[in-house]
Every structure is written in structure tokens, then in C-alpha cells.
Amino acid sequence: MSFPMALSLDEILTQLERASGALPEEALRAAATHGPEVVAPLIAAIERATREPAQLPDEYTLYLFALFVLAQRRERGAYGAIVQMCKLSEHDLDELIGDVVTESLPQILASVALGNISLLQELLEDESVCEWVRSSALLAIAASAVEGAISQEQLIDYLKQLWRGDRIARRPCIVWGEMACVAADLGLAEFLADIELTFDQELIIDNIIGWDEAVEDLSGDPPRFRPEPPLRYRFVSDAVAELAPFWGAEQDASEWQKARAVQPDRGAAKVGRNEPCPCGSGRKFKKCCGQP
């Protein structure tokens, strides 16, 4: 019985640098299991994209794959480079990684931070950073607690500082709503009064979470840190599986490159978790497509 030859480092990088056609699954899996020499060029690709986001060739994809591969590998050395990319403008991030900002960035950040949440806190508390990135940093901190990289009490203490201190400006923004979502998702009923005050002060943007929903999720003495929280509170375990939804079953690299040229409308209203699911099932979003 014969087995396929392992890809060399040059072959891996060549296939990931300018992917064409279907998702390069073989190269991604090879990169995730290759020796440590693959790490430096992947980090360099992220640094290049951060330095010159507008000058990258349309077909250049190495930095995108690097985010997921380095996350799967749990590469602490990539943490700083990924955080620097997160400080780009919302426009540049949309051009570079599109919906990865809201769909997979929390898991990527948590996977390379590995419990060192100081840079995540800096992102979250920096008013100049894109609100979607700040929200992702918060979710990454929560994922770190769910995965055991930090203690549950460390997350709870930090949420107390956010809600009851002056770490973030008390003005309407996405972060306040995501804080309420974290508490509701994880069963942190001790924050119900804080959530109520946040609603009273009109800090939560519409459609992130509703007050009735927060009460419903946190009533009846829910288990603290629910045993099966939503999947967004986790580390990246399979780069191919994470990337597949962005490529799509029928999508190839050319479609990703076209998508990079179209800035997603992140100002559009987010589907509320307590609203009817847009798939038409008749169920609430959180009980249908919004659940794991």
C-alpha cells in the first residue's frame, strides 16, 4: 500500500500563497503538522498584509490561511502579529479578511493567546480599534475561560471591571451588547443587574440581544458556565473545517478574491437572537441557525 508523499515547505507555501480553484486542503493540513520552520513564513505573511493591505496582489492568500493554521498550531509567537493586524482600519480589515472578523477571529485570537489575555484586553479597551474587533477580543477572552486557558473567576473579575469600572466609555457600542451575550451564553446570572443598568442607559445597540432574552436566559438559577456553550467559545481545532464555510462547497479562490473587493455592510442590523430565524423555520434565531 502506498501513501502520498509529504509536501515540502516550499510546496506548502506555494500552494497557500496564491490558491486557485478549490480550498487547498492538503497544503493546509500539511502546514498544520509541518515542522517549526513553517511558522516564520506564515507570520511574515500576516505582517506583510498588515504593512501594505492596499498593495497586496488580489490573488495573494497566504496571510489568510496563516491565521487559521497558526491558530490550529497554537503558535504563541503569532499572537503579536495577529493583534497588530487587528488594529487596521475597518475598511482594510474588510478588504483583507471580510467576515472572518466576526465569524472566526475570536477563536483565532484565543488559540494563539493561550491564556495571555493582556493584548486582548488592550484591543477591547482601545476606542480607536474597530468595534467588531473589540467585540472579537471580548469573545476570545470568554473562549479562553471556557477552554480553561484562564480561570472562570478571571473572566468574571474582568467582566466586573468592564461593567462597574471605567475601562470602556459608557456610550452605545457593540461591545456592551456582546458583554450581555457572554453573560447570557455562559449562565453568569450575577450580571443580570449590570445588564439591566446597561439597557437603562441605552448602551446596547438594537438587535444584539434583548432585555427579555437576557432575563429568559439567566432566570431559574442557570448553571454557571454552561456545560455546552455555543461553539464560538472555543479554540480552532481544524483549519480546513474553519475555512470551508468561507470558501463554500462550490466556491473557489477566485470567489474569495472577488469578495475581498466588496466591503461587507457591517452597519446592517444583526439578527437578534430572540427574533424569528431568517431561514424561515418559524423558530427563534437562537433556537435555530443561531445555535451550535
C-alpha positions as a Markdown table, in Angstrom:
| # | Residue | x | y | z |
|---|---|---|---|---|
| 1 | Met | 0.0 | 0.0 | 0.0 |
| 2 | Ser | 1.4 | 3.4 | -1.0 |
| 3 | Phe | 1.0 | 6.7 | 0.8 |
| 4 | Pro | 1.1 | 10.2 | -0.7 |
| 5 | Met | 4.4 | 11.9 | -0.3 |
| 6 | Ala | 4.5 | 14.6 | 2.3 |
| 7 | Leu | 4.6 | 18.1 | 0.9 |
| 8 | Ser | 7.8 | 20.1 | 1.3 |
| 9 | Leu | 7.9 | 23.5 | 2.9 |
| 10 | Asp | 8.2 | 25.2 | -0.5 |
| 11 | Glu | 5.3 | 23.2 | -1.9 |
| 12 | Ile | 3.1 | 24.1 | 1.1 |
| 13 | Leu | 3.9 | 27.8 | 0.8 |
| 14 | Thr | 3.5 | 27.8 | -3.0 |
| 15 | Gln | 0.0 | 26.2 | -2.8 |
| 16 | Leu | -1.1 | 28.6 | 0.0 |
| 17 | Glu | 0.4 | 31.8 | -1.4 |
| 18 | Arg | -1.9 | 32.0 | -4.4 |
| 19 | Ala | -4.6 | 29.4 | -4.1 |
| 20 | Ser | -6.6 | 28.8 | -7.2 |
| 21 | Gly | -9.5 | 26.5 | -7.5 |
| 22 | Ala | -10.8 | 24.6 | -4.5 |
| 23 | Leu | -9.7 | 25.1 | -1.0 |
| 24 | Pro | -6.1 | 23.7 | -0.7 |
| 25 | Glu | -6.9 | 21.2 | 1.9 |
| 26 | Glu | -3.8 | 19.1 | 1.5 |
| 27 | Ala | -1.5 | 22.1 | 1.9 |
| 28 | Leu | -3.4 | 23.4 | 4.9 |
| 29 | Arg | -3.2 | 20.0 | 6.7 |
| 30 | Ala | 0.4 | 19.8 | 5.8 |
| 31 | Ala | 1.1 | 23.2 | 7.2 |
| 32 | Ala | -0.7 | 22.4 | 10.4 |
| 33 | Thr | 1.5 | 19.4 | 11.1 |
| 34 | His | 4.8 | 20.5 | 9.5 |
| 35 | Gly | 7.9 | 21.3 | 11.5 |
| 36 | Pro | 8.5 | 24.6 | 13.2 |
| 37 | Glu | 10.2 | 26.1 | 10.1 |
| 38 | Val | 6.7 | 26.7 | 8.6 |
| 39 | Val | 5.9 | 29.2 | 11.3 |
| 40 | Ala | 8.1 | 32.1 | 10.4 |
| 41 | Pro | 6.9 | 32.5 | 6.8 |
| 42 | Leu | 3.3 | 32.3 | 7.9 |
| 43 | Ile | 3.8 | 35.1 | 10.4 |
| 44 | Ala | 5.7 | 37.1 | 7.8 |
| 45 | Ala | 2.7 | 36.8 | 5.5 |
| 46 | Ile | 0.4 | 38.3 | 8.2 |
| 47 | Glu | 3.0 | 41.1 | 8.9 |
| 48 | Arg | 3.2 | 41.8 | 5.1 |
| 49 | Ala | -0.6 | 42.1 | 4.9 |
| 50 | Thr | -0.7 | 44.4 | 7.9 |
| 51 | Arg | 2.1 | 46.7 | 6.4 |
| 52 | Glu | 0.6 | 47.0 | 2.9 |
| 53 | Pro | -3.0 | 45.9 | 2.9 |
| 54 | Ala | -3.8 | 48.0 | -0.2 |
| 55 | Gln | -0.8 | 46.8 | -2.2 |
| 56 | Leu | -1.3 | 43.1 | -1.9 |
| 57 | Pro | -2.0 | 41.2 | -5.2 |
| 58 | Asp | -5.6 | 40.2 | -5.5 |
| 59 | Glu | -4.7 | 36.6 | -5.7 |
| 60 | Tyr | -2.5 | 36.6 | -2.6 |
| 61 | Thr | -4.0 | 34.3 | 0.1 |
| 62 | Leu | -1.1 | 33.2 | 2.3 |
| 63 | Tyr | -1.9 | 35.6 | 5.1 |
| 64 | Leu | -5.5 | 34.4 | 5.3 |
| 65 | Phe | -4.5 | 30.7 | 5.6 |
| 66 | Ala | -1.8 | 31.6 | 8.0 |
| 67 | Leu | -4.4 | 33.0 | 10.5 |
| 68 | Phe | -6.1 | 29.6 | 10.7 |
| 69 | Val | -3.1 | 27.4 | 10.5 |
| 70 | Leu | -1.2 | 29.3 | 13.2 |
| 71 | Ala | -4.3 | 29.1 | 15.4 |
| 72 | Gln | -4.6 | 25.4 | 15.0 |
| 73 | Arg | -0.9 | 25.0 | 15.8 |
| 74 | Arg | -1.4 | 27.2 | 19.0 |
| 75 | Glu | 1.5 | 29.4 | 18.0 |
| 76 | Arg | 2.1 | 31.9 | 20.7 |
| 77 | Gly | 4.7 | 33.6 | 18.5 |
| 78 | Ala | 1.9 | 34.7 | 16.1 |
| 79 | Tyr | -0.1 | 36.5 | 18.8 |
| 80 | Gly | 1.5 | 39.9 | 18.4 |
| 81 | Ala | 1.4 | 39.8 | 14.6 |
| 82 | Ile | -2.3 | 38.9 | 14.6 |
| 83 | Val | -3.1 | 41.6 | 17.1 |
| 84 | Gln | -1.3 | 44.2 | 15.0 |
| 85 | Met | -3.4 | 43.2 | 12.0 |
| 86 | Cys | -6.5 | 43.7 | 14.2 |
| 87 | Lys | -5.5 | 47.3 | 14.7 |
| 88 | Leu | -6.0 | 48.1 | 11.0 |
| 89 | Ser | -9.0 | 50.2 | 10.0 |
| 90 | Glu | -12.4 | 48.5 | 9.5 |
| 91 | His | -12.1 | 49.1 | 5.7 |
| 92 | Asp | -8.7 | 47.5 | 5.5 |
| 93 | Leu | -9.8 | 44.5 | 7.6 |
| 94 | Asp | -12.9 | 44.1 | 5.4 |
| 95 | Glu | -10.7 | 44.1 | 2.3 |
| 96 | Leu | -8.3 | 41.6 | 3.8 |
| 97 | Ile | -10.4 | 39.0 | 5.7 |
| 98 | Gly | -14.0 | 40.0 | 5.3 |
| 99 | Asp | -16.4 | 38.2 | 7.5 |
| 100 | Val | -13.6 | 36.3 | 9.3 |
| 101 | Val | -13.6 | 39.4 | 11.6 |
| 102 | Thr | -16.9 | 38.4 | 13.1 |
| 103 | Glu | -17.1 | 34.7 | 12.4 |
| 104 | Ser | -13.7 | 33.2 | 13.3 |
| 105 | Leu | -11.4 | 36.0 | 14.7 |
| 106 | Pro | -12.4 | 35.3 | 18.4 |
| 107 | Gln | -11.4 | 31.7 | 18.1 |
| 108 | Ile | -8.2 | 32.6 | 16.2 |
| 109 | Leu | -7.2 | 35.1 | 18.9 |
| 110 | Ala | -8.0 | 32.8 | 21.8 |
| 111 | Ser | -6.0 | 30.0 | 20.1 |
| 112 | Val | -2.8 | 32.0 | 19.9 |
| 113 | Ala | -3.2 | 34.0 | 23.1 |
| 114 | Leu | -3.3 | 30.7 | 25.1 |
| 115 | Gly | -4.2 | 32.5 | 28.4 |
| 116 | Asn | -2.1 | 35.6 | 27.9 |
| 117 | Ile | -5.1 | 37.9 | 27.6 |
| 118 | Ser | -3.3 | 41.2 | 28.1 |
| 119 | Leu | -3.2 | 42.1 | 24.4 |
| 120 | Leu | -6.9 | 41.1 | 24.0 |
| 121 | Gln | -7.7 | 43.5 | 26.9 |
| 122 | Glu | -5.8 | 46.2 | 25.1 |
| 123 | Leu | -7.7 | 45.6 | 21.9 |
| 124 | Leu | -11.1 | 45.6 | 23.7 |
| 125 | Glu | -10.4 | 48.8 | 25.6 |
| 126 | Asp | -8.9 | 50.8 | 22.7 |
| 127 | Glu | -11.5 | 53.1 | 21.4 |
| 128 | Ser | -9.6 | 53.6 | 18.1 |
| 129 | Val | -9.9 | 49.9 | 17.2 |
| 130 | Cys | -12.8 | 48.7 | 15.0 |
| 131 | Glu | -15.8 | 47.8 | 17.2 |
| 132 | Trp | -16.1 | 44.4 | 15.6 |
| 133 | Val | -12.5 | 43.6 | 16.5 |
| 134 | Arg | -13.1 | 44.8 | 20.1 |
| 135 | Ser | -16.1 | 42.5 | 20.3 |
| 136 | Ser | -14.0 | 39.6 | 19.0 |
| 137 | Ala | -11.4 | 40.3 | 21.6 |
| 138 | Leu | -14.1 | 40.1 | 24.3 |
| 139 | Leu | -15.3 | 36.8 | 22.9 |
| 140 | Ala | -11.7 | 35.5 | 22.7 |
| 141 | Ile | -11.3 | 36.2 | 26.4 |
| 142 | Ala | -14.5 | 34.4 | 27.2 |
| 143 | Ala | -13.4 | 31.4 | 25.0 |
| 144 | Ser | -10.1 | 31.4 | 26.9 |
| 145 | Ala | -12.1 | 30.8 | 30.1 |
| 146 | Val | -14.4 | 28.1 | 28.5 |
| 147 | Glu | -11.3 | 26.3 | 27.2 |
| 148 | Gly | -9.5 | 26.5 | 30.6 |
| 149 | Ala | -6.7 | 28.7 | 29.4 |
| 150 | Ile | -7.7 | 31.2 | 32.1 |
| 151 | Ser | -9.8 | 30.6 | 35.2 |
| 152 | Gln | -13.5 | 31.2 | 35.2 |
| 153 | Glu | -13.0 | 33.6 | 38.0 |
| 154 | Gln | -10.5 | 35.6 | 36.0 |
| 155 | Leu | -13.2 | 36.2 | 33.3 |
| 156 | Ile | -15.8 | 37.1 | 35.9 |
| 157 | Asp | -13.5 | 39.5 | 37.6 |
| 158 | Tyr | -12.7 | 41.2 | 34.3 |
| 159 | Leu | -16.4 | 41.5 | 33.3 |
| 160 | Lys | -17.0 | 43.2 | 36.7 |
| 161 | Gln | -14.2 | 45.7 | 35.9 |
| 162 | Leu | -15.8 | 46.4 | 32.5 |
| 163 | Trp | -19.3 | 46.8 | 33.7 |
| 164 | Arg | -18.6 | 48.6 | 37.0 |
| 165 | Gly | -15.4 | 50.5 | 36.2 |
| 166 | Asp | -14.3 | 52.9 | 33.6 |
| 167 | Arg | -12.3 | 50.7 | 31.3 |
| 168 | Ile | -14.6 | 51.3 | 28.3 |
| 169 | Ala | -16.6 | 54.5 | 27.5 |
| 170 | Arg | -20.2 | 54.5 | 28.5 |
| 171 | Arg | -21.6 | 55.1 | 25.1 |
| 172 | Pro | -23.6 | 52.8 | 22.8 |
| 173 | Cys | -21.4 | 50.3 | 21.0 |
| 174 | Ile | -21.3 | 46.7 | 20.0 |
| 175 | Val | -19.1 | 45.7 | 23.0 |
| 176 | Trp | -21.9 | 46.3 | 25.6 |
| 177 | Gly | -24.3 | 44.0 | 23.8 |
| 178 | Glu | -21.7 | 41.3 | 23.4 |
| 179 | Met | -20.9 | 41.5 | 27.1 |
| 180 | Ala | -24.6 | 40.8 | 27.8 |
| 181 | Cys | -24.4 | 37.9 | 25.3 |
| 182 | Val | -21.4 | 36.4 | 27.0 |
| 183 | Ala | -23.2 | 36.5 | 30.4 |
| 184 | Ala | -26.4 | 35.0 | 28.8 |
| 185 | Asp | -24.5 | 32.3 | 26.9 |
| 186 | Leu | -22.4 | 31.2 | 29.8 |
| 187 | Gly | -25.1 | 31.4 | 32.5 |
| 188 | Leu | -23.5 | 34.2 | 34.5 |
| 189 | Ala | -26.6 | 35.3 | 36.3 |
| 190 | Glu | -24.7 | 37.5 | 38.7 |
| 191 | Phe | -24.5 | 40.1 | 35.9 |
| 192 | Leu | -28.3 | 40.4 | 35.4 |
| 193 | Ala | -28.4 | 43.7 | 37.3 |
| 194 | Asp | -25.5 | 45.0 | 35.3 |
| 195 | Ile | -27.2 | 44.1 | 32.1 |
| 196 | Glu | -30.4 | 45.8 | 33.2 |
| 197 | Leu | -28.5 | 49.0 | 34.0 |
| 198 | Thr | -26.8 | 48.8 | 30.6 |
| 199 | Phe | -30.2 | 48.7 | 28.9 |
| 200 | Asp | -31.5 | 51.5 | 31.1 |
| 201 | Gln | -28.5 | 53.6 | 29.9 |
| 202 | Glu | -29.3 | 52.7 | 26.3 |
| 203 | Leu | -25.7 | 51.4 | 25.8 |
| 204 | Ile | -26.8 | 48.2 | 23.9 |
| 205 | Ile | -27.2 | 48.5 | 20.2 |
| 206 | Asp | -30.5 | 47.1 | 18.9 |
| 207 | Asn | -30.6 | 43.5 | 17.7 |
| 208 | Ile | -27.5 | 42.4 | 19.6 |
| 209 | Ile | -29.6 | 41.0 | 22.5 |
| 210 | Gly | -32.9 | 41.9 | 24.0 |
| 211 | Trp | -33.7 | 42.5 | 27.7 |
| 212 | Asp | -36.4 | 39.9 | 27.7 |
| 213 | Glu | -34.0 | 37.4 | 26.2 |
| 214 | Ala | -31.3 | 38.1 | 28.8 |
| 215 | Val | -33.9 | 37.6 | 31.6 |
| 216 | Glu | -35.1 | 34.3 | 29.9 |
| 217 | Asp | -31.5 | 33.0 | 29.6 |
| 218 | Leu | -30.5 | 33.9 | 33.1 |
| 219 | Ser | -33.6 | 33.1 | 35.1 |
| 220 | Gly | -34.2 | 29.9 | 37.0 |
| 221 | Asp | -30.7 | 29.7 | 38.5 |
| 222 | Pro | -28.9 | 28.6 | 35.3 |
| 223 | Pro | -25.7 | 26.5 | 35.6 |
| 224 | Arg | -22.7 | 28.9 | 35.9 |
| 225 | Phe | -20.6 | 28.2 | 32.8 |
| 226 | Arg | -23.0 | 26.1 | 31.0 |
| 227 | Pro | -21.6 | 22.6 | 30.1 |
| 228 | Glu | -22.3 | 23.1 | 26.4 |
| 229 | Pro | -21.8 | 26.8 | 25.5 |
| 230 | Pro | -22.1 | 28.0 | 21.9 |
| 231 | Leu | -19.3 | 26.9 | 19.6 |
| 232 | Arg | -17.9 | 30.4 | 19.2 |
| 233 | Tyr | -16.4 | 29.9 | 22.7 |
| 234 | Arg | -13.6 | 27.5 | 21.6 |
| 235 | Phe | -10.2 | 27.2 | 20.1 |
| 236 | Val | -9.5 | 26.5 | 16.4 |
| 237 | Ser | -9.0 | 22.7 | 16.0 |
| 238 | Asp | -9.2 | 22.2 | 12.3 |
| 239 | Ala | -8.1 | 25.0 | 9.8 |
| 240 | Val | -9.7 | 23.2 | 6.9 |
| 241 | Ala | -13.1 | 23.0 | 8.6 |
| 242 | Glu | -12.9 | 26.6 | 9.8 |
| 243 | Leu | -12.1 | 27.9 | 6.3 |
| 244 | Ala | -14.6 | 25.7 | 4.4 |
| 245 | Pro | -17.6 | 28.0 | 5.1 |
| 246 | Phe | -15.8 | 31.0 | 3.6 |
| 247 | Trp | -14.8 | 29.1 | 0.5 |
| 248 | Gly | -18.1 | 27.2 | 0.2 |
| 249 | Ala | -18.8 | 23.9 | -1.4 |
| 250 | Glu | -18.9 | 25.4 | -4.9 |
| 251 | Gln | -16.6 | 28.4 | -4.2 |
| 252 | Asp | -13.0 | 28.7 | -5.1 |
| 253 | Ala | -10.2 | 31.2 | -4.6 |
| 254 | Ser | -11.4 | 33.4 | -7.4 |
| 255 | Glu | -14.7 | 33.9 | -5.5 |
| 256 | Trp | -12.8 | 34.8 | -2.3 |
| 257 | Gln | -10.7 | 37.4 | -4.3 |
| 258 | Lys | -13.9 | 38.9 | -5.7 |
| 259 | Ala | -15.3 | 39.1 | -2.2 |
| 260 | Arg | -12.3 | 41.0 | -1.0 |
| 261 | Ala | -13.1 | 43.8 | -3.4 |
| 262 | Val | -16.6 | 44.2 | -1.9 |
| 263 | Gln | -16.8 | 45.8 | 1.6 |
| 264 | Pro | -19.4 | 44.0 | 3.7 |
| 265 | Asp | -22.1 | 46.1 | 5.2 |
| 266 | Arg | -21.2 | 45.8 | 8.9 |
| 267 | Gly | -23.6 | 48.6 | 9.7 |
| 268 | Ala | -26.5 | 46.3 | 8.8 |
| 269 | Ala | -28.7 | 45.2 | 11.6 |
| 270 | Lys | -27.6 | 41.9 | 13.2 |
| 271 | Val | -30.3 | 39.3 | 13.6 |
| 272 | Gly | -31.5 | 39.3 | 17.2 |
| 273 | Arg | -31.1 | 36.0 | 18.9 |
| 274 | Asn | -34.7 | 36.2 | 20.1 |
| 275 | Glu | -36.1 | 37.2 | 16.6 |
| 276 | Pro | -37.6 | 34.8 | 14.0 |
| 277 | Cys | -34.8 | 33.0 | 12.2 |
| 278 | Pro | -34.2 | 34.4 | 8.7 |
| 279 | Cys | -34.2 | 30.8 | 7.3 |
| 280 | Gly | -38.0 | 30.8 | 7.6 |
| 281 | Ser | -38.3 | 27.9 | 10.1 |
| 282 | Gly | -40.6 | 29.9 | 12.3 |
| 283 | Arg | -38.3 | 29.3 | 15.3 |
| 284 | Lys | -36.3 | 31.9 | 17.2 |
| 285 | Phe | -32.9 | 32.5 | 15.7 |
| 286 | Lys | -31.1 | 31.3 | 18.9 |
| 287 | Lys | -33.1 | 28.1 | 18.8 |
| 288 | Cys | -32.4 | 27.5 | 15.0 |
| 289 | Cys | -29.5 | 28.8 | 12.9 |
| 290 | Gly | -28.1 | 30.8 | 15.9 |
| 291 | Gln | -27.4 | 27.7 | 18.0 |
| 292 | Pro | -24.2 | 25.5 | 17.7 |
